[in-house]
């Protein structure tokens, strides 16, 4: 297994990247738009080999339960476009547990393939408040996911719109938070702009070989930078 912090010969760096997409029932009216936007992102990444060589993408959806829609893969090897269906509640706790489990699988997998793995990144998109019971049940799994004592802890960047609660979305983020401003547009524009912001970050990160975030996203306010959970 490759454990060096230096890029392995012939492979270089790889960044495990997770799109965590809210597909609860409140997203149902945006289901077609969500799928169309996701397809455009995948197509753009697929047509840019330099991105897909660095960004090792996994797509996870969550509602009442989380689902791995696309396991971490080089996009050039993907044979079928995922189709998302929106239903159920908005439970964050199981999502955070799943993400930690997947990172523990994916990081060694990339290292075994000869990559020097940079810190994983989670882009989380939601339009609702937690339906976890109790409502604070997501907090412990979240702490475990972002625990700095866990050497694989990811950076979490959140995009909230619709009925997402600003305070909660902000607490879930560890680097930067984007919150849609209703005065700047409705959900029909907020959803694709958020996902385009994610895409722009992935593309910008390639040249630097490390995470690069947009300083602004159309229709969104940047709420925090380097947010530290108390």
C-alpha positions as a Markdown table, in Angstrom:
| # | Residue | x | y | z |
|---|---|---|---|---|
| 1 | Unk | 0.0 | 0.0 | 0.0 |
| 2 | Unk | 1.3 | 3.5 | -0.9 |
| 3 | Unk | 1.3 | 5.7 | 2.2 |
| 4 | Unk | 3.8 | 8.3 | 1.2 |
| 5 | Unk | 2.6 | 11.9 | 1.1 |
| 6 | Unk | 4.4 | 12.3 | -2.2 |
| 7 | Unk | 2.7 | 11.5 | -5.5 |
| 8 | Unk | 3.3 | 7.9 | -6.6 |
| 9 | Unk | 5.1 | 7.6 | -10.0 |
| 10 | Unk | 2.7 | 7.5 | -12.9 |
| 11 | Unk | -0.3 | 8.3 | -10.8 |
| 12 | Unk | 0.0 | 11.5 | -8.9 |
| 13 | Unk | -2.6 | 12.9 | -6.6 |
| 14 | Unk | -6.2 | 11.8 | -6.2 |
| 15 | Unk | -9.0 | 13.6 | -4.4 |
| 16 | Unk | -11.9 | 11.5 | -3.2 |
| 17 | Unk | -15.0 | 13.7 | -3.9 |
| 18 | Unk | -18.5 | 13.0 | -2.6 |
| 19 | Unk | -21.6 | 14.7 | -3.9 |
| 20 | Unk | -24.2 | 14.2 | -1.1 |
| 21 | Unk | -27.5 | 15.1 | -2.6 |
| 22 | Unk | -30.8 | 15.6 | -0.8 |
| 23 | Unk | -33.5 | 13.5 | -2.5 |
| 24 | Unk | -36.2 | 13.8 | 0.1 |
| 25 | Unk | -39.8 | 14.4 | -0.8 |
| 26 | Unk | -39.4 | 18.2 | -0.7 |
| 27 | Unk | -37.1 | 17.8 | -3.7 |
| 28 | Unk | -39.7 | 16.0 | -5.8 |
| 29 | Unk | -40.7 | 19.1 | -7.7 |
| 30 | Unk | -37.1 | 19.5 | -8.7 |
| 31 | Unk | -36.4 | 15.9 | -9.5 |
| 32 | Unk | -36.2 | 16.4 | -13.3 |
| 33 | Unk | -34.0 | 19.5 | -12.9 |
| 34 | Unk | -31.8 | 17.6 | -10.4 |
| 35 | Unk | -31.2 | 14.7 | -12.8 |
| 36 | Unk | -30.6 | 17.0 | -15.8 |
| 37 | Unk | -28.0 | 19.1 | -13.8 |
| 38 | Unk | -26.3 | 16.0 | -12.5 |
| 39 | Unk | -26.0 | 14.6 | -16.0 |
| 40 | Unk | -24.4 | 17.8 | -17.2 |
| 41 | Unk | -21.9 | 17.7 | -14.4 |
| 42 | Unk | -20.9 | 14.1 | -15.2 |
| 43 | Unk | -20.7 | 14.9 | -18.9 |
| 44 | Unk | -18.4 | 17.9 | -18.3 |
| 45 | Unk | -16.2 | 15.9 | -16.0 |
| 46 | Unk | -16.2 | 12.9 | -18.4 |
| 47 | Unk | -15.1 | 15.1 | -21.3 |
| 48 | Unk | -12.2 | 16.6 | -19.2 |
| 49 | Unk | -9.8 | 13.7 | -18.5 |
| 50 | Unk | -7.5 | 15.9 | -16.4 |
| 51 | Unk | -10.4 | 16.4 | -14.0 |
| 52 | Unk | -11.5 | 12.8 | -13.8 |
| 53 | Unk | -7.9 | 11.7 | -13.2 |
| 54 | Unk | -7.7 | 13.9 | -10.1 |
| 55 | Unk | -11.4 | 14.0 | -8.9 |
| 56 | Unk | -12.5 | 10.5 | -7.9 |
| 57 | Unk | -16.2 | 11.0 | -7.7 |
| 58 | Unk | -18.8 | 9.2 | -5.7 |
| 59 | Unk | -22.5 | 10.2 | -5.6 |
| 60 | Unk | -24.5 | 9.6 | -2.5 |
| 61 | Unk | -28.2 | 10.5 | -2.1 |
| 62 | Unk | -30.0 | 10.8 | 1.2 |
| 63 | Unk | -33.6 | 11.0 | 2.3 |
| 64 | Unk | -34.9 | 8.7 | 5.1 |
| 65 | Unk | -31.8 | 6.5 | 4.3 |
| 66 | Unk | -28.7 | 7.2 | 2.4 |
| 67 | Unk | -27.8 | 5.4 | -0.9 |
| 68 | Unk | -24.5 | 5.1 | -2.8 |
| 69 | Unk | -25.7 | 5.9 | -6.3 |
| 70 | Unk | -22.2 | 5.9 | -7.8 |
| 71 | Unk | -19.2 | 4.3 | -6.0 |
| 72 | Unk | -16.0 | 6.2 | -6.3 |
| 73 | Unk | -14.8 | 5.7 | -9.8 |
| 74 | Unk | -12.8 | 7.2 | -12.6 |
| 75 | Unk | -15.6 | 8.7 | -14.6 |
| 76 | Unk | -14.2 | 7.4 | -17.9 |
| 77 | Unk | -15.1 | 3.9 | -16.6 |
| 78 | Unk | -18.7 | 4.8 | -15.9 |
| 79 | Unk | -21.1 | 2.9 | -18.1 |
| 80 | Unk | -24.6 | 4.1 | -17.0 |
| 81 | Unk | -25.9 | 7.5 | -15.9 |
| 82 | Unk | -27.6 | 7.4 | -12.4 |
| 83 | Unk | -31.2 | 8.4 | -12.2 |
| 84 | Unk | -32.3 | 10.0 | -8.9 |
| 85 | Unk | -35.8 | 9.6 | -7.3 |
| 86 | Unk | -37.0 | 11.9 | -4.6 |
| 87 | Unk | -39.0 | 10.6 | -1.6 |
| 88 | Unk | -38.9 | 10.2 | 2.1 |
| 89 | Unk | -37.5 | 12.4 | 5.0 |
| 90 | Unk | -34.3 | 14.3 | 5.4 |
| 91 | Unk | -32.2 | 12.2 | 7.8 |
| 92 | Unk | -28.6 | 13.5 | 8.1 |
| 93 | Unk | -27.2 | 11.1 | 10.7 |
| 94 | Unk | -27.2 | 8.0 | 8.5 |
| 95 | Unk | -25.7 | 10.0 | 5.7 |
| 96 | Unk | -22.7 | 11.0 | 7.8 |
| 97 | Unk | -22.2 | 7.4 | 9.0 |
| 98 | Unk | -22.2 | 6.2 | 5.4 |
| 99 | Unk | -19.8 | 8.8 | 4.3 |
| 100 | Unk | -17.3 | 7.9 | 7.0 |
| 101 | Unk | -17.6 | 4.2 | 6.1 |
| 102 | Unk | -17.1 | 4.9 | 2.4 |
| 103 | Unk | -14.1 | 7.1 | 3.0 |
| 104 | Unk | -12.5 | 4.3 | 5.0 |
| 105 | Unk | -13.0 | 2.1 | 2.0 |
| 106 | Unk | -12.1 | 4.5 | -0.8 |
| 107 | Unk | -8.9 | 6.1 | 0.5 |
| 108 | Unk | -7.0 | 2.7 | 0.8 |
| 109 | Unk | -8.4 | 1.7 | -2.6 |
| 110 | Unk | -6.9 | 4.8 | -4.2 |
| 111 | Unk | -3.6 | 4.3 | -2.3 |
| 112 | Unk | -3.5 | 0.7 | -3.5 |
| 113 | Unk | -3.8 | 2.0 | -7.1 |
| 114 | Unk | -0.7 | 4.2 | -6.6 |
| 115 | Unk | -2.3 | 7.6 | -5.8 |
| 116 | Unk | -1.2 | 10.0 | -3.2 |
| 117 | Unk | -4.5 | 10.8 | -1.7 |
| 118 | Unk | -5.4 | 14.4 | -0.7 |
| 119 | Unk | -8.0 | 15.1 | 2.0 |
| 120 | Unk | -11.5 | 13.9 | 0.9 |
| 121 | Unk | -14.1 | 16.5 | 0.1 |
| 122 | Unk | -17.9 | 16.3 | 0.6 |
| 123 | Unk | -20.2 | 18.7 | -1.2 |
| 124 | Unk | -23.6 | 18.5 | 0.5 |
| 125 | Unk | -26.7 | 19.9 | -1.1 |
| 126 | Unk | -30.0 | 20.2 | 0.9 |
| 127 | Unk | -33.3 | 22.0 | 0.7 |
| 128 | Unk | -34.7 | 21.0 | 4.1 |
| 129 | Unk | -34.3 | 20.7 | 7.9 |
| 130 | Unk | -33.3 | 17.5 | 9.6 |
| 131 | Unk | -36.0 | 14.9 | 10.2 |
| 132 | Unk | -33.7 | 12.8 | 12.4 |
| 133 | Unk | -35.3 | 11.7 | 15.6 |
| 134 | Unk | -34.5 | 13.2 | 17.9 |
| 135 | Unk | -33.7 | 16.3 | 15.8 |
| 136 | Unk | -30.2 | 16.4 | 17.2 |
| 137 | Unk | -29.4 | 12.8 | 16.3 |
| 138 | Unk | -27.3 | 13.8 | 13.4 |
| 139 | Unk | -24.8 | 15.7 | 15.5 |
| 140 | Unk | -22.8 | 12.7 | 16.9 |
| 141 | Unk | -22.3 | 11.0 | 13.4 |
| 142 | Unk | -21.3 | 14.4 | 12.1 |
| 143 | Unk | -18.7 | 14.9 | 14.9 |
| 144 | Unk | -17.3 | 11.4 | 14.0 |
| 145 | Unk | -17.1 | 12.3 | 10.3 |
| 146 | Unk | -15.2 | 15.6 | 10.8 |
| 147 | Unk | -13.2 | 14.5 | 13.9 |
| 148 | Unk | -9.7 | 15.9 | 13.4 |
| 149 | Unk | -8.3 | 12.9 | 15.3 |
| 150 | Unk | -9.5 | 10.7 | 12.4 |
| 151 | Unk | -6.7 | 11.1 | 9.8 |
| 152 | Unk | -9.1 | 10.7 | 6.9 |
| 153 | Unk | -11.7 | 13.3 | 8.0 |
| 154 | Unk | -13.1 | 15.2 | 5.0 |
| 155 | Unk | -13.7 | 18.8 | 4.3 |
| 156 | Unk | -17.4 | 19.5 | 4.1 |
| 157 | Unk | -18.9 | 22.3 | 2.0 |
| 158 | Unk | -22.6 | 22.8 | 2.2 |
| 159 | Unk | -25.1 | 24.4 | -0.2 |
| 160 | Unk | -28.5 | 25.1 | 1.4 |
| 161 | Unk | -31.7 | 26.5 | -0.3 |
| 162 | Unk | -35.5 | 26.2 | 0.1 |
| 163 | Unk | -36.3 | 25.3 | 3.7 |
| 164 | Unk | -32.8 | 24.5 | 4.7 |
| 165 | Unk | -32.0 | 26.0 | 8.1 |
| 166 | Unk | -29.1 | 28.4 | 8.0 |
| 167 | Unk | -27.7 | 27.7 | 11.5 |
| 168 | Unk | -27.8 | 23.9 | 10.9 |
| 169 | Unk | -26.3 | 24.0 | 7.4 |
| 170 | Unk | -23.5 | 26.2 | 8.8 |
| 171 | Unk | -22.7 | 23.8 | 11.6 |
| 172 | Unk | -22.4 | 20.9 | 9.1 |
| 173 | Unk | -19.9 | 22.8 | 7.0 |
| 174 | Unk | -16.2 | 22.7 | 8.0 |
| 175 | Unk | -14.8 | 25.0 | 5.3 |
| 176 | Unk | -17.4 | 27.1 | 3.6 |
| 177 | Unk | -21.2 | 27.5 | 3.5 |
| 178 | Unk | -23.3 | 28.7 | 0.7 |
| 179 | Unk | -26.9 | 29.7 | 1.4 |
| 180 | Unk | -29.4 | 30.6 | -1.3 |
| 181 | Unk | -30.8 | 34.1 | -1.0 |
| 182 | Unk | -34.5 | 34.1 | -2.0 |
| 183 | Unk | -34.2 | 37.7 | -3.1 |
| 184 | Unk | -31.7 | 36.6 | -5.7 |
| 185 | Unk | -33.8 | 33.8 | -7.3 |
| 186 | Unk | -36.1 | 30.8 | -6.6 |
| 187 | Unk | -35.2 | 27.1 | -6.2 |
| 188 | Unk | -35.4 | 26.6 | -9.9 |
| 189 | Unk | -32.2 | 28.7 | -10.3 |
| 190 | Unk | -30.7 | 27.9 | -6.9 |
| 191 | Unk | -30.4 | 24.1 | -7.5 |
| 192 | Unk | -28.4 | 24.3 | -10.8 |
| 193 | Unk | -26.3 | 27.2 | -9.5 |
| 194 | Unk | -25.3 | 25.2 | -6.5 |
| 195 | Unk | -24.3 | 22.2 | -8.5 |
| 196 | Unk | -22.4 | 24.4 | -11.0 |
| 197 | Unk | -20.6 | 25.8 | -8.0 |
| 198 | Unk | -19.5 | 22.3 | -7.1 |
| 199 | Unk | -18.4 | 21.6 | -10.6 |
| 200 | Unk | -16.5 | 24.9 | -10.8 |
| 201 | Unk | -14.7 | 23.9 | -7.6 |
| 202 | Unk | -13.7 | 20.5 | -9.0 |
| 203 | Unk | -12.4 | 22.0 | -12.2 |
| 204 | Unk | -10.5 | 24.7 | -10.4 |
| 205 | Unk | -9.0 | 22.2 | -8.0 |
| 206 | Unk | -7.3 | 20.2 | -10.8 |
| 207 | Unk | -4.7 | 22.8 | -11.7 |
| 208 | Unk | -3.8 | 23.4 | -8.1 |
| 209 | Unk | -4.0 | 19.7 | -7.2 |
| 210 | Unk | -5.8 | 20.7 | -4.0 |
| 211 | Unk | -9.3 | 22.0 | -3.1 |
| 212 | Unk | -10.3 | 25.3 | -4.6 |
| 213 | Unk | -13.6 | 26.9 | -3.7 |
| 214 | Unk | -15.5 | 29.6 | -5.6 |
| 215 | Unk | -15.5 | 32.9 | -3.8 |
| 216 | Unk | -19.1 | 33.5 | -5.0 |
| 217 | Unk | -21.9 | 31.5 | -6.4 |
| 218 | Unk | -24.8 | 33.2 | -8.3 |
| 219 | Unk | -27.8 | 33.5 | -6.0 |
| 220 | Unk | -26.0 | 32.5 | -2.9 |
| 221 | Unk | -24.5 | 34.2 | 0.2 |
| 222 | Unk | -21.2 | 32.9 | 1.5 |
| 223 | Unk | -21.9 | 32.4 | 5.2 |
| 224 | Unk | -18.6 | 31.3 | 6.6 |
| 225 | Unk | -15.0 | 30.4 | 5.9 |
| 226 | Unk | -13.0 | 28.0 | 8.0 |
| 227 | Unk | -15.9 | 27.4 | 10.3 |
| 228 | Unk | -14.8 | 25.5 | 13.4 |
| 229 | Unk | -17.5 | 23.4 | 15.1 |
| 230 | Unk | -17.7 | 24.1 | 18.9 |
